[in-house]
């Protein structure tokens, strides 16, 4: 059901039609590509059936799709549309007719139903011969796309041997029936406590479809203490420590982070979760949240609504693409009101930004120093509405400080632009000169010969009356006709220095006057520990082809939990006029765990000071509003469970040799250090 079973069959048909059409267009002239597209068609259909994420930016997929760009455009739009859809599921037990439940649900604006696999009949004997219903009451497609089966509520991990054996027999009967009816469907099972070894074994053995693990958001036992005057502090503390998240985590670990195992978080009206509890669940692979109808209240118009506190909590889950399951009794008369209200809440909380199709996708960072960027990449950067305006403000402020009002008409300021791209920074410089009424001469140094063609055309058509000069050179090898008063660059990556801005700007120091200004003049990287089951699963999917845990990735982080707040790591100052320049770094940063969780990796961010107090930041604590030029970085680690109050220390190295720069990272905790990642840059490195 993740990524929307209710549209799964229609989406698959559309995908197959388009892929078949692409094969027809390519024809006999490109038999190899035709075969590739056919394989992509099949693998994408399989991925849809198993609800796995589509890594569109893998090197192999990009290579094939460049030769069929109209197909790539369709594929990205299609995946974006798919991600923006949610299902709203009606959950009712005690139902005697599944077809009638589906009919009622669809008539009231639901698109999926969840109900007992035994349809209101739980035989006492697991081998009961009288069937509850035949498989023919629904088509195969409807079983897969419209129904979530809730399994018999039996305890396969009961401490009582007889009960445990009976429960396993009943449960396995249910599993067999579910696999008979659904080949890519989903079953939902309720966790009863922290002991789930037998359940984990059954989950690992079931090969078809998905497991939705129903977990209460808070311990149901806590609600009973409100009505107990005899409860002791020890009993209360024990109930608080019995955290349902730990039940889920034990099962998740036992099933080895399987992509087929997803959590369904159940809300309840007796205990509202804390903010930190909600934040932690957002770092999980959440399929859906269960909202009991008892959470709804009637407003003055006698319409069913949720209290503001619940709206906020549910909105957080919607923002990470959690679907909605509404649990009611069979006689409830307000079904359509619940569905309509939740769909309205989805529309209010679902971010539909065009870049959201990149959520949780792992991408290898750009290396513009050794690879020439294409026009699509430049175009994406140029759409940022904030970055170039702040660069313009920085250049304008520097011009005003450097040239007095009395010298404005006579003094010329030489600006050196390191990396012109398709001209956005040049436009920012010219705008700044016009607004400040200062004279500038602009030198644009660009190593990409393809970008030079666009810049040359701009000089002829747009900047013919400007004092501008273009040089097709690597900034480190360029000998300028004169030195610069102001040096402007945008060589920063998602981790600040990961696109080698220190090496580039140090090499370009000879272009700047002794009293010259660098924009930016400082950059700082930040890290913090993260929990993200989704990112971990995505990393594991790459393991067959690359040493995935030794790479740093760029990703639009969505399903994450910040275990602690980011802290500063490495700082670089420009211009760096030290006699002996050393850009290697090593630092250990310590963090405190706020709540029991799993460490899946390290988040990487940066901020930069352009001029004086004009800053750009992707640090979550100080993120520049509206800016999207950089996604954060993610450095994976092997998963480890952490406990509330625990201190963890992360050690990071920035290493340099004659040909490359790379990072190494390690969690250094007593009694023993964890795995050292990316030793000697064998995975991720930046080529000089």
C-alpha positions in Angstrom: 0.0 0.0 0.0 2.9 2.4 0.3 3.0 4.5 -2.8 -0.7 3.9 -3.2 -2.1 0.5 -3.9 -5.4 2.0 -4.8 -3.9 3.4 -8.1 -1.3 0.7 -8.5 -2.9 -1.3 -11.3 -3.9 1.8 -13.3 -0.4 3.3 -12.8 1.3 0.0 -13.9 -0.9 -0.1 -17.1 0.0 3.5 -17.9 3.7 2.9 -17.3 3.7 -0.2 -19.5 1.8 1.6 -22.3 4.4 4.4 -22.3 7.4 2.1 -22.1 6.0 0.0 -25.0 5.4 3.1 -27.0 9.0 4.2 -26.4 10.2 0.8 -27.7 8.1 1.3 -30.9 9.6 4.8 -31.4 13.1 3.6 -31.0 12.6 0.8 -33.5 15.2 -1.4 -35.2 17.8 1.3 -35.3 18.5 1.0 -31.5 17.9 -2.6 -30.6 20.2 -2.4 -27.6 18.3 0.5 -26.1 15.0 -1.1 -27.0 16.0 -4.1 -24.9 17.2 -1.9 -22.1 13.8 -0.1 -22.0 12.0 -3.4 -22.0 14.0 -4.4 -19.0 13.3 -1.1 -17.3 9.6 -1.6 -18.0 9.7 -5.0 -16.3 11.8 -3.9 -13.3 9.8 -0.7 -12.8 6.6 -2.7 -12.8 8.1 -5.1 -10.2 9.3 -2.1 -8.1 5.8 -0.8 -8.2 4.3 -4.0 -7.0 6.7 -4.2 -4.1 6.5 -0.4 -3.5 10.2 0.2 -3.6 11.6 3.7 -4.2 12.8 4.5 -7.8 16.4 5.7 -7.9 16.1 7.7 -11.1 19.5 9.3 -10.7 21.5 6.1 -10.8 24.3 6.2 -13.3 22.9 3.4 -15.4 19.3 4.8 -15.6 20.6 8.3 -16.4 22.8 6.9 -19.2 19.9 5.1 -20.9 17.4 7.9 -20.4 19.7 10.6 -21.9 19.0 8.9 -25.2 15.3 9.1 -24.7 14.8 12.4 -22.9 11.0 12.6 -23.5 10.7 9.3 -21.7 12.8 10.5 -18.7 10.6 13.6 -18.4 7.5 11.4 -18.3 9.1 9.1 -15.8 10.1 11.9 -13.4 6.7 13.5 -13.7 4.9 10.2 -13.2 6.9 9.4 -10.1 6.3 12.9 -8.7 2.6 12.5 -9.2 2.6 9.1 -7.6 4.4 10.5 -4.5 1.8 13.3 -4.1 -1.1 10.8 -3.8 -2.3 9.3 -0.6 -4.9 6.7 0.2 -7.6 7.1 2.8 -8.5 3.7 4.2 -11.7 2.7 6.0 -10.9 0.2 8.8 -13.8 -1.8 10.2 -13.9 -5.1 12.1 -16.9 -7.3 12.5 -17.7 -7.2 8.8 -19.5 -10.1 7.2 -19.1 -9.0 3.6 -15.9 -7.6 2.2 -17.5 -6.6 -1.2 -20.2 -4.6 0.7 -17.5 -3.0 2.8 -15.6 -1.9 -0.3 -18.9 -0.6 -1.8 -19.7 1.4 1.3 -16.1 2.7 1.6 -15.9 3.9 -2.0 -19.4 5.6 -1.7 -18.0 7.6 1.2 -14.7 8.8 -0.4 -12.4 6.0 0.8 -10.2 4.1 -1.7 -9.0 1.2 0.4 -10.5 -0.9 3.2 -8.9 -2.8 6.1 -10.7 -5.6 7.7 -10.2 -9.0 9.3 -8.9 -11.7 7.0 -11.5 -14.0 8.5 -14.4 -11.6 7.8 -16.0 -11.7 11.3 -15.3 -15.4 11.8 -12.4 -16.7 13.8 -12.6 -20.5 13.9 -11.4 -22.0 17.2 -9.5 -24.7 15.3 -6.9 -23.5 12.9 -7.8 -26.3 10.4 -11.5 -25.3 10.4 -12.9 -26.7 7.1 -15.9 -24.3 6.8 -14.4 -21.4 4.8 -15.3 -17.8 5.8 -15.6 -16.7 2.1 -14.4 -17.8 -1.3 -11.6 -16.2 -3.2 -14.0 -15.4 -6.1 -15.9 -12.7 -4.4 -13.3 -10.2 -5.7 -11.0 -10.1 -8.7 -7.3 -10.7 -8.2 -6.7 -7.0 -8.9 -9.2 -5.9 -6.2 -7.7 -8.2 -3.6 -4.3 -6.6 -4.2 -5.3 -2.9 -4.6 -8.4 -2.4 -2.4 -7.9 -4.6 0.7 -5.5 -4.6 3.7 -6.0 -7.7 5.7 -5.8 -7.5 9.5 -4.5 -10.7 10.9 -6.1 -12.7 13.7 -5.2 -11.0 17.0 -3.3 -14.0 18.5 0.0 -14.0 20.3 2.5 -16.1 18.5 5.1 -15.1 21.2 2.9 -16.0 24.2 4.9 -17.3 27.2 2.3 -20.2 27.5 3.5 -23.0 25.2 0.0 -24.3 24.3 -1.4 -20.8 23.6 1.8 -20.0 21.6 1.5 -23.2 19.4 -2.2 -22.7 18.8 -1.6 -19.0 17.9 1.1 -20.0 15.4 -1.2 -22.5 13.7 -4.0 -19.9 13.4 -1.6 -17.2 12.3 0.0 -19.4 9.6 -3.4 -20.4 8.3 -4.1 -16.6 7.9 -0.8 -16.1 6.2 -1.5 -18.9 3.7 -4.9 -17.5 2.9 -3.5 -14.0 2.5 -0.8 -15.2 0.1 -3.5 -17.2 -1.8 -5.6 -14.0 -2.3 -2.8 -11.4 -2.8 0.4 -11.7 -4.6 1.5 -8.1 -4.0 -0.9 -7.1 -1.3 -0.6 -6.2 2.3 -1.4 -7.6 5.7 -1.5 -5.8 9.0 -0.6 -7.3 12.4 -0.8 -5.6 15.8 2.2 -5.7 18.1 1.2 -6.8 21.6 4.5 -6.1 23.4 8.3 -6.2 23.2 8.7 -10.0 22.7 8.2 -10.7 19.0 10.8 -13.3 18.0 8.3 -15.8 16.5 6.5 -13.1 14.7 9.7 -11.8 13.2 10.5 -15.4 12.0 7.1 -15.6 10.3 7.5 -12.2 8.7 10.9 -13.1 7.3 9.5 -16.3 5.8 6.5 -14.6 4.1 7.7 -13.7 0.6 4.7 -12.1 -1.0 3.5 -8.6 -0.4 4.1 -6.2 2.5 3.7 -6.4 6.3 2.2 -3.4 8.0 3.1 -3.5 11.7 0.4 -1.8 13.8 2.0 0.0 16.8 0.3 2.3 19.4 2.0 5.7 19.4 2.2 5.6 23.2 1.9 2.7 25.7 -1.8 1.9 26.2 -1.0 1.0 29.9 -0.3 4.6 30.7 -3.9 5.6 30.2 -5.0 3.2 32.9 -3.0 5.1 35.5 -5.2 8.2 35.2 -8.0 6.2 36.9 -5.8 4.4 39.5 -5.2 5.9 42.9 -3.2 2.9 44.1 -0.5 3.1 41.3 3.0 3.4 42.6 5.8 5.5 41.2 7.7 2.3 40.3 4.7 1.0 38.3 4.3 4.2 36.5 8.0 4.4 35.7 7.9 0.8 34.4 4.9 1.6 32.1 6.7 4.7 30.8 9.8 2.7 30.0 7.8 0.1 28.1 7.9 2.2 25.0 6.0 0.8 21.9 8.7 2.2 19.7 11.0 -0.3 21.2 8.6 -3.1 20.4 8.7 -1.9 16.8 12.5 -1.5 16.8 13.1 -5.0 18.1 10.9 -6.4 15.3 12.6 -4.2 12.7 16.0 -5.3 13.7 15.0 -8.9 13.8 13.7 -8.6 10.2 16.9 -6.8 9.1 15.3 -3.6 8.0 13.3 -5.3 5.3 11.7 -2.9 2.8 8.6 -5.1 3.0 8.1 -4.3 6.7 6.5 -0.9 7.4 5.0 0.6 10.5 1.5 1.8 11.0 1.2 4.2 13.9 -2.0 4.0 15.9 -3.2 7.2 17.6 -5.5 7.0 20.6 -7.8 9.5 22.3 -6.6 8.8 25.9 -3.0 9.9 25.6 -1.6 12.6 23.2 2.1 12.0 22.3 4.9 14.4 23.1 6.6 16.4 20.3 9.7 14.4 20.6 7.8 11.1 20.3 6.2 12.3 17.1 9.5 13.6 15.7 11.1 10.1 16.3 8.3 8.3 14.4 8.9 10.6 11.5 12.3 9.0 11.0 10.6 5.6 10.4 9.3 4.0 7.2 5.7 4.9 8.0 3.1 3.4 5.8 0.1 5.0 7.5 -1.4 6.3 10.7 -4.6 4.9 12.2 -7.0 7.6 13.4 -9.9 6.2 15.6 -13.2 7.9 15.0 -13.3 8.8 18.7 -10.7 11.5 18.0 -13.3 13.5 16.1 -15.5 16.1 17.8 -18.4 18.0 16.5 -18.1 21.7 15.8 -20.9 24.3 16.0 -22.1 23.3 12.6 -22.4 19.7 13.8 -19.6 18.6 11.5 -16.9 16.1 12.6 -13.5 17.8 13.0 -10.3 17.2 14.9 -9.0 19.3 17.7 -6.1 21.7 16.8 -3.5 19.6 18.7 -4.4 16.5 16.7 -4.4 18.4 13.5 -0.8 19.4 14.1 0.3 15.9 15.0 -1.5 14.3 12.0 -0.1 17.1 9.8 3.4 16.1 10.7 2.8 12.5 9.6 1.1 13.7 6.3 4.2 15.8 5.6 6.3 12.6 5.4 3.8 10.9 3.1 2.0 8.8 5.7 -1.3 7.5 4.5 -4.5 7.6 6.5 -6.5 4.7 8.0 -9.7 5.7 9.8 -10.9 3.2 12.3 -14.7 3.1 13.0 -17.4 0.7 14.1 -19.7 -0.8 11.3 -22.7 1.4 12.4 -20.9 4.8 12.2 -23.0 7.3 10.2 -20.3 10.0 9.7 -17.9 8.1 7.4 -17.9 10.6 4.6 -17.3 13.5 7.0 -14.1 11.7 8.3 -12.8 11.1 4.8 -13.6 14.6 3.5 -12.0 16.2 6.6 -8.8 14.1 6.3 -8.5 14.8 2.6 -8.7 18.5 3.3 -6.0 18.1 6.0 -3.8 16.2 3.4 -4.1 19.1 1.0 -3.1 21.6 3.7 -0.1 19.6 4.8 1.2 18.0 1.6 4.1 20.0 0.2 3.8 19.9 -3.6 7.1 21.6 -4.5 8.5 20.4 -7.8 11.7 19.1 -6.0 9.7 16.8 -3.7 10.2 14.0 -6.2 13.7 13.9 -4.9 12.6 13.2 -1.3 14.9 10.5 0.4 16.6 9.8 -3.0 20.3 9.2 -2.8 22.5 11.1 -5.3 26.2 11.2 -5.7 27.4 14.9 -5.1 28.5 16.9 -8.1 32.2 17.4 -8.9 32.2 20.5 -11.0 36.0 20.9 -10.7 36.6 17.7 -12.7 33.3 17.3 -14.5 31.6 19.9 -16.7 28.0 20.5 -15.7 25.2 20.2 -18.2 22.6 22.9 -19.0 19.9 21.1 -17.1 21.9 21.3 -13.9 22.7 25.0 -14.4 19.0 25.6 -15.1 17.9 24.0 -11.8 20.4 26.1 -9.9 19.2 29.3 -11.6 15.6 28.8 -10.5 16.6 29.4 -6.8 14.8 32.7 -6.0 16.9 33.5 -3.0 20.6 32.7 -3.5 21.4 35.1 -6.3 19.6 37.9 -4.6 21.7 37.5 -1.5 24.9 37.4 -3.7 23.7 40.6 -5.3 23.2 42.2 -1.9 26.7 41.1 -0.8 28.4 42.5 -3.9 26.4 45.8 -3.6 27.4 46.2 0.1 31.0 45.5 -0.8 31.0 48.1 -3.6 29.5 50.7 -1.3 32.1 50.0 1.3 35.0 49.9 -1.1 34.1 53.0 -3.2 33.0 56.2 -1.5 30.2 58.4 -2.9 32.8 61.0 -3.9 34.7 58.3 -5.9 31.7 56.7 -7.4 32.0 58.2 -10.9 35.8 57.9 -11.2 36.9 54.7 -9.4 36.7 51.4 -11.1 36.2 48.2 -9.1 37.6 45.0 -10.7 35.4 42.0 -10.0 36.7 38.5 -10.7 33.9 35.9 -11.1 35.3 32.4 -10.6 32.9 30.1 -12.4 30.4 31.9 -14.6 28.0 29.1 -15.5 25.2 30.5 -17.6 25.5 33.9 -16.1 23.4 34.3 -13.0 26.2 35.6 -10.8 27.3 38.0 -13.6 23.8 39.4 -13.6 23.9 39.7 -9.8 27.2 41.7 -10.2 25.8 44.0 -12.8 22.6 44.6 -10.8 24.7 45.4 -7.7 26.8 47.9 -9.7 23.6 49.6 -11.1 21.9 49.8 -7.7 25.0 51.1 -5.9 25.9 53.4 -8.8 29.5 52.1 -8.9 31.7 51.3 -11.9 32.8 47.7 -12.3 34.9 45.7 -14.7 34.0 42.1 -14.7 36.3 39.2 -15.5 34.5 35.8 -15.9 36.7 32.8 -15.6 35.0 29.6 -16.6 36.6 26.2 -17.4 33.5 24.6 -19.0 33.8 25.2 -22.8 30.1 24.6 -23.2 29.2 27.2 -20.7 31.6 29.6 -22.5 29.4 29.5 -25.6 26.4 30.7 -23.7 28.4 33.4 -21.8 29.9 34.6 -25.1 26.4 35.0 -26.6 25.3 36.9 -23.5 28.2 39.3 -23.9 27.2 40.0 -27.5 23.5 40.3 -26.9 22.8 41.3 -23.3 26.1 42.9 -22.0 27.4 44.6 -25.1 27.6 47.9 -23.2 29.2 46.3 -20.1 32.9 46.2 -19.2 33.0 42.4 -19.2 35.7 39.9 -20.3 35.5 36.1 -20.5 38.4 33.6 -20.1 38.1 29.9 -20.8 40.5 28.8 -18.1 40.8 26.8 -14.9 40.9 29.5 -12.1 44.0 27.8 -10.6 45.9 28.3 -13.9 44.7 31.7 -14.9 47.0 34.7 -15.1 44.9 37.8 -14.9 45.5 41.1 -16.8 45.0 42.8 -13.4 44.2 41.9 -9.9 40.7 41.8 -8.5 39.2 44.1 -5.8 36.4 41.6 -5.3 36.5 37.9 -6.0 33.1 36.2 -6.3 32.4 32.4 -6.4 29.8 29.8 -5.7 32.0 26.8 -5.3 30.2 25.5 -2.2 28.6 22.1 -2.0 26.0 20.6 0.3 28.7 20.1 3.0 30.4 23.4 2.3 33.9 22.3 1.2 32.8 19.1 -0.6 33.1 20.7 -4.1 36.7 21.7 -3.2 36.1 25.4 -2.6 39.2 25.7 -0.3 41.5 24.2 -2.9 40.0 26.3 -5.7 40.0 29.6 -3.8 43.5 29.0 -2.4 44.7 28.4 -6.0 43.0 31.6 -7.1 44.5 33.7 -4.3 47.0 35.1 -6.8 44.1 36.8 -8.6 43.2 39.0 -5.6 44.7 42.3 -4.4 46.3 42.2 -1.0 43.4 44.1 0.4 40.8 42.4 -1.8 37.5 40.9 -0.7 36.3 37.3 -1.2 32.6 36.6 -1.5 32.0 34.3 0.3 34.7 34.9 3.0 33.8 32.0 5.4 32.1 28.6 5.2 31.3 26.2 8.1 30.1 22.6 7.9 27.8 21.1 10.4 26.9 17.5 11.4 24.4 15.7 13.5 23.3 12.1 14.1 20.2 11.0 12.2 17.7 8.2 12.3 16.1 7.4 9.0 14.9 3.9 8.2 14.0 4.9 4.6 17.5 6.3 3.9 19.1 3.2 5.4 16.9 0.9 3.2 17.9 3.0 0.1 21.6 2.6 1.0 21.2 -1.1 1.4 19.6 -1.4 -2.1 22.9 0.0 -3.6 25.1 -2.5 -1.8 25.3 -5.1 -4.6 27.0 -2.6 -6.9 29.0 -0.2 -4.8 30.4 0.1 -1.2 27.3 2.0 -0.3 28.3 2.7 3.4 31.5 4.4 2.2 29.7 7.1 0.2 28.4 10.5 1.1 25.1 11.3 -0.6 23.1 14.4 -1.4 19.5 13.9 -0.4 16.4 15.9 0.2 16.0 14.6 3.8 12.3 13.9 4.6 11.8 10.8 6.7 14.4 11.7 9.4 14.7 12.1 13.1 17.3 14.5 14.4 18.8 12.6 17.3 20.4 15.9 18.4 20.9 19.4 17.0 23.7 20.1 14.4 27.0 21.3 15.6 29.8 23.0 13.8 32.6 20.8 12.2 35.1 22.4 9.8 35.6 26.1 9.0 37.4 27.7 6.1 38.3 31.4 5.8 38.9 33.2 2.5 41.2 34.6 1.4 43.5 32.3 3.2 46.9 34.1 3.5 48.6 31.7 5.8 52.2 30.9 4.9 51.6 27.2 4.9 48.1 26.3 3.8 46.7 23.0 5.1 43.1 22.1 4.2 43.1 18.7 6.1 40.9 18.6 9.1 40.0 16.3 12.0 37.4 16.9 14.7 35.3 15.0 17.2 31.9 16.2 18.1 29.7 14.8 20.9 25.9 14.6 20.9 23.3 13.6 23.5 20.5 11.2 22.6 17.1 12.8 23.4 15.1 9.6 23.0 15.6 5.9 22.4 16.3 5.6 18.6 18.5 4.0 16.0 21.5 5.7 14.4 21.4 5.3 10.7 23.8 8.0 9.6 25.1 11.5 9.9 23.5 14.6 8.4 25.8 17.2 6.8 25.0 20.8 6.2 26.8 24.2 5.8 26.4 27.9 6.2 28.5 30.6 4.5 29.0 34.3 5.1 29.1 36.1 1.8 29.9 39.6 3.1 29.6 40.9 6.7 26.3 39.6 8.0 24.9 38.4 4.7 24.6 34.6 5.0 23.4 31.6 3.3 22.5 28.5 5.3 21.1 24.9 4.9 21.7 24.2 8.6 18.2 23.1 9.8 18.5 25.6 12.7 19.2 28.6 10.5 18.0 27.5 7.1 17.7 30.4 4.6 14.0 30.7 3.9 13.0 29.8 0.4 16.4 28.6 -0.8 16.7 25.2 -2.4 20.0 25.2 -4.3 21.5 22.7 -1.9 20.1 19.5 -0.4 21.8 18.2 2.8 24.4 15.4 2.8 23.9 12.0 4.3 26.8 9.9 5.5 25.5 6.4 6.3 26.6 4.2 9.3 25.6 0.7 10.2 22.4 0.8 12.3 22.9 0.8 16.1 20.2 1.3 18.8 20.9 4.3 21.1 19.3 4.9 24.5 17.9 8.2 25.9 20.6 10.2 27.7 23.5 8.4 26.0 26.4 10.4 24.6 27.8 9.5 21.2 30.9 11.1 19.7 31.4 11.3 15.9 34.9 11.8 14.5 35.3 13.3 11.0 38.4 13.6 8.9 39.0 15.7 5.8 41.9 14.1 4.0 44.0 15.3 1.1 46.6 13.7 -1.2 48.0 14.7 -4.6 45.0 13.6 -6.6 41.9 13.7 -4.4 40.2 14.9 -1.2 37.9 12.6 0.8 36.1 12.3 4.2 36.4 9.5 6.7 33.9 9.2 9.5 33.5 7.0 12.6 31.4 6.8 15.7 33.9 6.7 18.6 32.2 5.4 21.7 33.5 3.4 24.6 34.0 0.5 25.1 34.8 0.1 21.4 34.8 2.3 18.3 32.4 1.6 15.5 33.3 0.9 11.9 35.6 3.5 10.1 33.9 4.5 6.9 35.5 5.4 3.6 39.1 4.5 4.6 41.6 6.1 2.2 38.7 7.4 0.0 38.0 4.0 -1.5 34.3 4.9 -1.8 33.5 8.6 -2.0 36.2 11.1 -3.0 36.6 14.4 -4.8 39.1 14.5 -7.6 41.5 17.5 -7.7 
